[in-house]
Amino acid sequence: MKRFNIGFIGCGFAAQLHVEAYKRIPGFEAKMYGACSADLHQTQQFVQANGFEKVFGSVEELLADPQVDIVDIIVPPSAHIPLVKQAMESGKHVICEKPLNGYFGSGNDDRMVMYEAVCSELEALKQFLAGRKEKLFYAENYIYAPSVVKIRQMIEATGEKFLLLKGEEAHSGSHAPHAALWSANGGGCLIRQGCHPLSALLYLKQVEAKRRQEEIRVTSVLCDASQVTVGLPSNERGSILSNPVDVEDWSEAILTFSDGTKAVISSGDMIVGGVRNKIEAYTSNACYEGRIAPNDAFLCYHTDASKLTDVYMTEKVETKTGWQHVFLCEEEMRGYVGELEDFLRCVDTGKEPESGFPLAYETMKVLYAAYASAGSNSRFYVE
């Protein structure tokens, strides 16, 4: 069994999801080798809890270790591109969490300036990557979710055209203070949550294009990205966690493709009841609905949940009483296992990943086209 030593940069919530997924990858041994983060105490706890061999005091120390084969970057997006370049220049393959990049100024800045800055950085990274032996993997788990994989298989078999694609990710908001700031995340719910279904729909449209031997791209975006909870007084916020400063907590984006077909991306930081992850696809002969979360694989009902405090049911659900959609095999159903398995296979065989730089490039360009549209209250035409 081929073994790869994994070095983590970042030890937060998403890092734990990756750890659990690595354990379930068939055919490879992913060794939790070492980790570092901005908080040494957090790193020590993370390493001890997950059986890593080493605590690294800095990024430089981790990258200098010849035993590290693959670097998994799981930090706020403002640090992504510098770390990607630094790691690849050290001879490491890189897995980078979403979003790949962004504009990290103020949410009140000109949205066209944002779009141009993001596109310029993407072009610079494209030049940096050209000819490198190290691989860059874009950690977009949605396209590896079993329901999305099955839609892909069916459209490859039928050769039909997607007439309408719809995707949603929404929940009650992030508890992290930095989620309220454009300077930390490059936007609000659209970039933090909407990027997932957006990447999945862009990916499926390209699967269709390849099967039909067509060239298809996004030609325009019409988007509204707003703060809808801003008028709620503190005593009426209920279970809403988000408290945006200069980012949006709701968005709706309509994409038009060059073949005249459409896609709709919905995201929100003001939806209670757990995480909503959903992909829909419609052709002239078929309807597909991928309910990643919640799903009804296992339902339970409790009148008293006082003894279930330590029992995980699903992310961001406010109560454990009443009927609950319990998320079984979460790492597999959300696509993390398939994602990391693909990346390790690429390192082993040299094949290109399903989720790599081309998908990241298109996702980020369309995301900031959506922000440009929202900023001008008009349709934005993508170059």
Summary of the structure (lengths in Angstrom):
residues: 383
radius of gyration: 20.5
end to end distance: 46.0
largest distance: 60.1
contacts: 1326
relative contact order: 0.17
helix: 39%
strand: 23%
